[in-house]
């Protein structure tokens, strides 16, 4: 049994933040917020909910600093997403949390899914660009054919 306490102690030391939602799990807090607001709760909003006191102030100075970083990153990504139509807003929240807090532990599958989504978005953007280039070439080729055919018709007359 002593070994279990050692593992728990090590895991507790790896935590970046203590649990601040009382006896409720983070999932329960998210469900409650979704029920009360009627909207899906993202990671950023959930962090904001769980690390604020009832009066609206942050739980700790560290939480306030992180909230400020999250807010700055959010505005940065919103500027990027306004010019890029392929960006998924749910993915943005996940990226921001990962950039500011670091990757979640034990979430390798989510990281791989995110990587695959990014690759798909890049492939889609590349495909759209290639199609546009091919259409542009075809348009110029048809113009050349029309120009040559009208030249040949004039020459034969």
N, C-alpha and C positions, 0 to 999 in steps of 0.2 A: 504494500500500500504506500510505502514511503516513496517509491519510484513514481507513482501517479502524482503525488504532490510536487515532486521535482519537475515533472512535465508541465503541470499546470502553472507553476511559478515561471518557468521559461516562456510559456505561451503568453502569460500576463505581461512579462517584460517586453515582448515583441509588439504589444498593442501600442498603437499610436495615440489612441484616445480611450478614456474610460467610457463605459456605457452610461449614458445620461438620461435614458428614457424610463428610469425607474424599473418596475417589474415587467414592463411591456417589451417585447422584442421589437426590433426595427421593422420587421414585416407587419406586426400588429399596428405600429404607429402609422405606417404607410397605408394600411387598409382603413384605419379610422379616418385619416385625412382624406382619402379618396371618397369615403362615404359622406363625410361632412361637406366637402367641396364639390363633389360630383365629377371631378377631373382626376386623371392619372397623375400620380406624384412621381417626379423624376428624382434622380440621385441628389442633384443640387438642392432642390427644395426640401428633400428629406433631411439632408445634412443641416440645413438652416433650421428646420423644425426641431430636430433633436438636440441641437447645441445652443438653443436660446432659452432664456428663462421666461417665465410667464409675463414679466414686464417688458419683454422684447429685447433685452440686452443679452449679449453673448455670455455663455457660461464661464469662459475663461478668456484671458488675454490671447492665448494661443488660438483659441477658436475664433476670436475676432479677427486675428491676422489671417487665418486660413479663409474665413468668409470673404475678406477683402480680396485675397488672391483669386478665389473662385469667381468673384464678381468681375474682376479685371479680365480674367481669361474668358468669361462668358461674353463680355462686350467685344473682345478681340475675335472670338469665333463667330459672333453674330455679324460682324463686318465681313468676314470671309464668306459666310453662308449666304449673305445677300447677293454676292456676285457669282456664286456657284450653286446651280440648281440641283446638283447631284448630292449635296450634303444632307444627311438625315439628322434631324434635330435631336432625336433620342441618342444617337451615337455621339453627338457633340457633348452632351452632359457626361457620358461615360468617359470620353477622352479628357475632359476638363478635370474630373475627379481623379483620374489616373495620373495626369500631369502634376497636379498640385499635391495629392496625398500619396502618390506612388501606386503601383499595381496592388490589387487586393490579393491576399494570400488564398491559396486553394481555389483559384478561379482560372485555371489554365484553359479550360474549354471556352470560357467567355473571351479570353484573349485571342484564341485561335479563330473563333467566329468573327471577332472584330477585324482581325487581319484579313480573313477571307472576304468580308464585306468591303474593306478598303480596296482589295485587289479587284473585286467585281466592279466597283465604282470606277477605278482607273481603267479597267478593260472597256467598260461602257463608254467612258469619255473618249478613249482612244478609238473605239469603233465608230463613234459619231464623227470624230475628226476625219478618219479614213474615208467614210462615206461622203463627207462634204468634199474632200479632195478629189475623189473619183467622180462625183457629180460635176465638179468644176472642170476637170480634164475632159469629160465626155461632152460638156457644153462647148468647150473650145474646139474639140475634134469635129463636132457637128457643124460648127460655124465654118471651119476650114473646108469640110466636104461641100457645104452649100456654096461657099465662095468658089471652089474649084469647079463645081458642076455648072454654076452660072458662067464662069469663064469659058468652059468647054462648049457650052451652048452658043455663046457669042462667037467663038472661034469657028464653029461649024457653019454658021449662017453666012 
